[in-house]
Amino acid sequence: MMEENAPLTEGVYYILLALYEPRHGYGIMQFVSELSNGRVELGPGTIYGAIKTLVKRKWIVPLDDDGRKKEYVITEAGKLLIEAEIKRLDELHQNGLLITKEERQQ
């Protein structure tokens, strides 16, 4: 899916954000769609493939499986990863604004 320190894909970024509260796969899909105003629609294949990888990397963990739908939640390592990604995205955004504002002023 991705290298350890590579930028997150948009799907993985949203999945990790969704798991700040325990959710199952379908709940993740609904949350991401709602948060992105329908712009990002994750399918079951994307969700469950990503979940498998994120669990393997210890960025999320499954909660006790007491029902048919298994819920997951983000770990501290996952939260650190999100914080680093937000800083990276902010830098991209600020640099883009800096350059485009300079261009418009010329």
Residue pairs with C-beta under 8 A, 6 or more apart in sequence:
1 9
1 12
1 49
1 50
1 53
2 8
2 9
2 12
4 57
7 85
7 88
8 16
8 81
8 85
10 40
11 32
11 40
11 42
11 46
11 50
12 50
12 54
13 82
13 85
14 32
14 35
14 36
14 40
14 42
15 28
15 32
15 42
15 47
15 50
15 51
15 54
15 60
16 54
16 59
16 60
16 74
16 78
16 81
16 82
17 32
17 35
17 82
18 27
18 28
18 31
18 32
18 35
19 28
19 60
19 72
19 73
19 74
19 78
20 73
20 74
20 79
21 73
22 63
22 71
22 72
22 73
23 31
23 71
23 72
23 73
24 69
24 70
24 71
24 72
25 44
25 47
25 48
25 51
25 69
26 69
27 69
27 71
28 42
28 47
28 72
29 41
29 42
29 43
29 44
29 47
32 40
32 41
32 42
33 40
33 41
33 42
51 60
51 72
54 60
54 72
54 78
55 61
55 62
55 72
57 77
58 75
58 77
58 78
59 74
59 75
59 77
59 78
59 81
60 72
60 73
60 74
60 75
60 78
61 72
61 73
61 75
62 70
62 71
62 72
63 70
63 71
63 72
63 73
74 82
